[in-house]
Amino acid sequence: MATNSSIEEIFFKFLEQFEFDEAQLDYSIVQKHSVILQALSDMGNSGTGIFDYCKRKMVFYSSNFGGLLGYLPSDYKENGQEFFSGKIHPDDALMLSINSVSTLKIFNHFSSDEKLNHKMIVEYRMLNAQNQYVRLVEQHQVLKLDPKGQLWLAFNIVDISPNQGEAEPGKSQLLNFRTGEIFPLDTPKKVKIELTKREIEILGLVKNGLLSKEISNKLSINVHTVNTHRQRFLEKLGANNSMEAVVFASKFGLLEMA
């Protein structure tokens, strides 16, 4: 089984591709939003935090963040992020790292508006102060993009999950909170990723919002052929609709080939 350090490397290694100009980042935003998130925590008893993709670390935890699991601020004051990541169930930690990278790949294909319209929702198990696994539900949402449209700051809200099935594995999904559409990040077991060049090309155009008729005109093929390709990549990716297909294809880096 992978160690916690190797699991974390999956996510943090991927972050190395992000390049920031810190001179263009206004860090007073962090302090302003920290006050708002602390007030939210005080009202709802949820744990909140802010992750900085530039510094690649959590830059804020609400005062009650660890209290959900019975920890005192002094328990995690020194190690913070490492303290909490070390308490996550190993199977769920691996899932979170892989799906977090998948989400970043998907966001790389999103416009700035789309990045701001989606959130990642995850459930996972974490050890409490009594050394027992408790199931948490956590929402991750973009707080601020940098001037280039890259993810810079994201905030999270953590609560005890109403589902406390300890043996049930963690899960992740992407929510478009403008439309209410939910897309699972866990790849279906029946997925086959040997998409043809044409299927990848059409999937990329679907991702860009083109309809079958528009794709037909752009590629100089008939609509029936376009729809046949669309049906085939849905079947190969185990997706129920085109957006799920985009999510799964992005997870495997297929759209980078389009």
N, C-alpha and C positions, 0 to 999 in steps of 0.2 A: 504493500500500500504506500502511496506517495506520502512524503512527510509534509508538514504544514509549510515549511520553507519552500519546497519544490512546488507546492500548490500555488502559493502566492506568486512565485516566479512566472507562472503562466500569464497572470494578469499584468503584473508590473513590467515584465519584459515587453509586452505589447505596447505599453504606454510610452516606451522609448521612441516610438515613431512620431509622437506629438512634439512639435517644436513651438516654443512660446517666446515672445518678446516681452519680458517682464516690465520693461519701461512703459508698455502700453496697457498694463493691467492695474486697475485702480483697486487696491486692497482695502480701501475704506468700506467697500461694498460688503466685505466679509463681516466686519464689525456691525454694520447696520442690520444685516440679515440674521446675524447671531442673536441680536436682541429680540428680533421678531420670532425666531424659532424657539428661543428660551421661553418667551411668553406663551407660545403655542403649547410647549411641553408643560408649563405650569397649569394651563387650563385643561388639557386633555390627558395628562399623565403619560403621554407618549415620549419615547426617546427620540431626539432629533440630532442631526449632525450635518456637517458640510465637508465634502471631499474636494480637494484642490488637485486637478489633473496636471497643473504646472509643477507643483511641489510634490505631487504623487503621494499625498497623505491627507488624513483627516485634520482639518484646521479648527474644527469646533465640535464639541460634544455638549449637549444640554446637561445641566447639573444632575438630572435624574436618569441619565442614559443607562448607567449600570444598575440603577435601583430596580429596574424591571425584573432583574434576575437576582436581586439581593446583594449586589456588590456595592461597596462604598467608593466614592471618588478617589480615595487614597489607594484603593486596590489597583486602579488603572492609570493613575496620574502620571507615573513615570513612563510606562510602555504604551499606553493608549491603544492604538490600532493593533499592535502585536498582541496585546493582552486579549482583546476580544476575538481576533482571528484564531488564536490558539484554543479558544473554547468551543469553536464550531465543530460539529460532528465531521470527521474526516471525509466521509462520502459526500456530505452536503457542501463542504469547503471546495472540493474538486468541482462539483457541479456549478457552484457560484462563480468560480474563477473562469471556467470554460464558457459559461453563458454570459458572463460580463464581457468577455472578449467578443463573443458573438454579437452582443448588443452594440458594442463600439463599432464593429464592422458594419452593422446595419445602419447605425447613425452616420457613418462616413458617406453613405449613399443618400442620406436625407438632406433636404434643404434646411436652412436655418429655422424656418417656420415649423417644419416637420419635427425637428429635434426638440423644439419647445412644446410640441403637442403630444409627445409620448412620454410614458414613464415605465420603468421596469418594476414589476412586483414579484417578490420572491418569498418563499417559505422555507425555513431551514431550522435545524435543531442546534441548540447551544446549551452548554453546561451552565447551571445556575450556581449560586454560592454553596448550595448543599450537594454539589457534584451530581446533579440529576439533569437529564436533557429536557429542555423546555422548547416547544415549537414557537418560533417567532414569525411574524409577517412584516416585511420591510418594503417600503416604496422608495424608489430612487427617481429623482426628477431633475432636469436641468435647471440650474439657478441662473447661470450667466455663461454666454459664449464670449470668446475673445474676438478681437476685431476681424480675424480671418474666418470666423464662423465655427471655430473648433470648440469642443466642450472644454470649459475652463472650470467652472464651479458646479457642483451638483449637491442637492440636499437629500437627506434620507429621513424617513419617519418610521420608527420601529414600535410595534405593539406585540403583546402576547396574542398568538393566534387562537381563535375559537376552536380550531382543530388541534387537539393534543394527542394525535395518534403517533406515539413515539417511534414505532417501527416504520411508519410511512416515510419514504424518502423525500428530500426537498424538491421543490419545483419552481420554475421561473416562467414568467409570461410578460409580454409587452402589451401595454394598453395605450390606445389612442384615445385620450380623454376628451377630445373634441367630438369624435364620432361614436365612442363607446365600444369600438371594435377591440377584441382581445385576441392576441396571437401567441400561442404557446411557443416557448423557446426550446422545449425538449423535443428533439428530433424523433419523428415516428420510426418505429423499428423497421418498417417496410421500405424506408427510403432507399432509393437507388440514385447515385449522383452522376451516372454517366450520361449527362445531358449532351446533346449534339450542339455543334457550333450555332446552328440556326435556332435551336430552342433557347440557348443562352441569349442570343441576340434579341429574340422576341420577348423573352422575360425581362431583359433590360429596358426595352421600350414600354412594356406594361408597367414597370416600376416608375418610369418617367411620366405615366399618366395617359399614354396613348391608347385609344380604343382599337378594336380589331380592324375596323375599316381604315383608320389612319395608318396602322401598321401595314396593312395591305397596300395602300398607296405608296408608302415610304419605301417598301421593299420590292414593289412591283410583282406581288404575288396575290392570288385571289384570297378572299376572306375565308373560304372554307379551309384552305391550307393553313392560314394563320390560326384558326380555331382548333384544327387538328393538332398543331404544335402546342397550343396552350393546354389542351387536354392531356397530351403526353407528358408535359413537364409537371402538371398537377399530379398525375399518377406516379411518376418517378420520384417526386419529392414527398409523396404522401400528404399533400396539402388539400385542404377543402376549398380554397379559393386562391385568387391570384396574389393577394397580399401575404397569405401564409407561405406561398411559394417563394415570394421575394425574401421573406424572413429566413426560410430554410436555406435558400441559395446563397444569401449573404453570409450565413453562418459557415458555409463551406468555402466562402471566398469565390464562388462561381461568377458573381456579377463583376468581379474585378477583371474577368476575362472577356466581358462583353465589349 
